[in-house]
Amino acid sequence: SGAAVSVSVWRTGEVVAYDIQSGEHEVAFFDGGELKCHLFLQTLRWLPAKYEPFIGIPDAPSAEGGIAYALPPIPVACGGMRGVLLPGGKRGEELVRYAAPRQQSSPGVMAEFTVPATEFERLGGKGTAKKWRQSLRLIGMPGYRQGETMGKWLRALGGLTGDDSMGRHLEIFWPSDNAFYGGTIAAYKGETGEHEVHYDDGGKEVLQLSMQTVRWGPAPPPRPKGEPADIIGGNPAAAAAAVVPAAAAAAASAGGDAAGDAVAAAPSGGGGGSKKKKSGGGG
């Protein structure tokens, strides 16, 4: 018979009690069972307070519209590091929170640190890749094991609406302003699962909509061939912007002041700039 093989595994659990007499902690493992031990004689990997694997794929917004809240912090792994990808924020400024001893001299005093996803990638030993969507992996069930890359998972989330959301009006919540800002989906990026949003005040932004809190408007009806998406999408100002130049050109060719009249008849809302500068992504 062959020699026995020793297998080392990580078990995820929670500290539930402390014995002041012996200095031992009691740990309840999520897969069942308990252990009483001196924690600092063990090899430990501390986890953030909110570390609950997201199971499945969220539902797509209904055709009637409604509010879709940002996903909760998503547990992720990179090398030996564990943390949670935080919702909200702007493209290129994604953040990960992880737990570690506050100081090397006091390993029992834990703290949580928030860093850019690219820095978390470096801490996990994959900083040379500089592609956090490929380096970070989703933590899933059962067993709190590493699953697919975050890039693949985020593409799946974006595909829930995908190209069908083109021209759909929505409002995105900006926590730093404590306000929703309206806009229209102008493009879908299938390679990342992101959507490009053109705001009603004239701004533009590329977002992972599943990581934002969004108030969705009704889904636009099927778009006839050759008709601009914004006309269908329920954004009158954008529709006027698409239609008026053609009308003005036709009137100009006829002579007189008709061209000026056509432009004056366009709705005056939208595209005039925001009264309050948006200072951070949704959430």
N, C-alpha and C positions, 0 to 999 in steps of 0.2 A: 504494500500500500504506500501511497505517496506521503510525503511529509505534510503536516498541517500548515496551512497558510494563514497568517495573521492579517486581518483586514482592518484598517483604521478608517473610521467614519466620523463625520461630524453629526451631532444630534442637537436639534434646536429645542430649546426649552425656556423656562422662566423661573427666576429665583422667587420662591414663595415664602421662605422662612429663614431666620438666622438664629443660631444658638449662641447666646452671648457667653455661656459657660465654656464651650469647646472651641468657639470661633468658626464653627462649620455653618455652611449654607445648605438649604434644602432646595433642590432643583426639580421641578415637574416638567418632564419632557412632553412635547406636543404629540408625539406618537405613542404615548403611554409610558408608564413607569416613572419612578422617582429615584433621586440619588442625593445622599447626604455626604458632603465632602468639604475639604478645605479648597475653596475655589482657586486660590492662587498657587496651588500645587498642580493645577490642571492646565492644559493648553486651551485657552479661551479665545473666542472671537465675539466681541461685544456687538450688539445690534441696536439700531435706533429704536426709540420707544414705539413708533408707528411702523411696524414691520409685518404687514399682513399681505400675503400673496394675492394678487388679483386673479380671480378664476374666470376663464371664458373671455368672451368679447362682448362689450356693451351693445345695447340695441341701437340701431340707427334712428335718427329723429323721424318722427311721423310726418306724413305728407301735410298734415294740418299745421305743423309747427309746434312750438312749445320750448320750454327751457331744458337744457342739458347741462348738468353740473360737471365741472372739471373732475377728472379721475382723482382718486386719493393718491398719496405718495406710493410709488410703485417700487417694490423691492427689486434690487438689481445686484449683480455680481460682476466683478472684474478681477481676475486672478484670485488672490486670497482676500480681497476686500469685499465687504458687504455694506450696502447702503440703500437709500430710497431716492429715486428720481422724483423731484418735486414738480407739481403741476404749475402751469402759468409761465410767465416770463417770455422774453423775446427770443427770436431765432438767434442762435449763436451765444446765448446767455443762459443755457440750461444749467440747472443746479442739482447737485446730489448732496444729501445729508448722510453722515456716517458717525458712528460712536467709537470712542477711543479714550484711553486714560488721559486726564487733563495734563499730567506731568509724568515723566518716567519715574520720578522719585516717589510718586503716590499712585501705584497701579490700581488701587481700589476706588479711586475717585474718578468717576466717569464724566465725560462731557460729550456733547454732540457738536460736530463741525459741519458747516455748509461750504462747499467748494464748487467751482465750475465742473461740469461733466468731464471736460478735458483734463482737469487736475486729478479727478478721481481715477480717470483712466491711467494717468501717470503713477499714482499711488499703487494701482493694481499691477504695475510692472509692464504696462503696454503703452507707455507714453510715446514711443517712437511711431506707433500706428497713426495717431492723431485722427482717428475715426471712431469717436466714442459710440456711435450707433452700431458699429460692428464689434467693438471691444466689450461693451456692456451687454450682459445677458439677463433676461427676465428670470426671476426666481418664481417657481411654480409649485403646484401640488401634484402628487403627494410628495412628502419628504423634504420640502423646501429645497428642491434641486434646481440646478441651472437648466434653463430651457433655451428657447430660440433667442437670437440676437434682438436687441431693442429696435434695430432698424427694420427687421422683418415684421416685428409685432406692430410697430407704429404704421408701417405701410398697410397692414391688414386693417387697422382702425380707420385710416384715412380712406381706404377703399369702400367703407360702409356708405359713404356719400359719393365719393369719386366724381366722375364727370357729370353725373346726374344732378349735382348741386350747382352747376354753372348757372349764373344769373339769379341765384336764390338770395333773398335779402335776409340779413341776420343782425344781431347786436352782440358785441363781445364785451365782457366785463373786464374793467381795468381796476384791480384792487388798489393801486396807488392813488387813483382818482376817485375810487368808490362810485364808479359810474359805468353805464353801458354806452358804447359807441356803435352807431349803425353803419352798415356797409353792405356790399354785394360781392359775392364770390365771382371772381373774374377768371380764375384758372385753377386747375388741379394738377399737382405734380406727382404723377404715379410712381416715380422712382423713390420718393421719400414719404408719400402719403400726406403731404402738406397741401394747403389751399392758399391761394393768393387772394387777399381781401382788399377791395377798393372801398375805403371809408367814404361816407357821405360828405365829410368835410374836405376831401381831396387827398388824404393820405393813403398810403399803400403799405401792406404788410403781408409777409408769408408766415403762416401759422400751422402748428399741429393742433387742429381744432379740438381733438379729443382731450387735450391737456388744458383747455380753456372752458370757462363757463359761458355758454352761448344761449341766447334767445333766438330760436330759429323762426323765420317767417314761413308762410306756406310754400310748399314746393312749386316751382314754376311748371306750367303745362309744357308738353312736348314742343320744341322749338321748330317752326317751319323753316325750310331751307332758305338761306339767304337773309333771315331776319336776325338783327343784332340781339345778343343774349340779354342785354340790359333792358330792352323793351319788354321782354317776357318776365324779367326778374322782379318787377315791381318797384323799380327805382325811377320815378318820373324824371328827375333831373338828369340822370344818366341817359335816359331814353331821348330826352330833348336834345342833349349834346350830340347824339348820334344822328338825329333826324334834321335838326335845324340847318347844319351846313349845306346839305343837299337842297333843302327848300330855298335857302338864301341864294345859292348858285343859280337855281332855276329862275328865281325872281329877277336876279341881276341881268340875266340874259334877255329878259323881257323889257328891261329898261325901267325908268322912273324910280320911285322911292320904295318899291315893294320889298326890296331886299332888306332895307332897314326895318320895315314893319315885321317881316318874318322873324328876325332876330329878337325884336322887342317882345314878341308874343311868347317867347320861350319862358318857362318857369324860372324864377329868380333864385330858388333854393338850391342848396348843394354846391359843392365845389368852392365855397367862399372862404374856407379855412375854419378851423375850430376856434371857438372862443377860449377854450381851455386846452392847453397843450397836453397831449397824452404823454405820460412819462414812463410807462411800463406796460408789459404785455398783460394779457388776460390771466384768469386764474379761477 
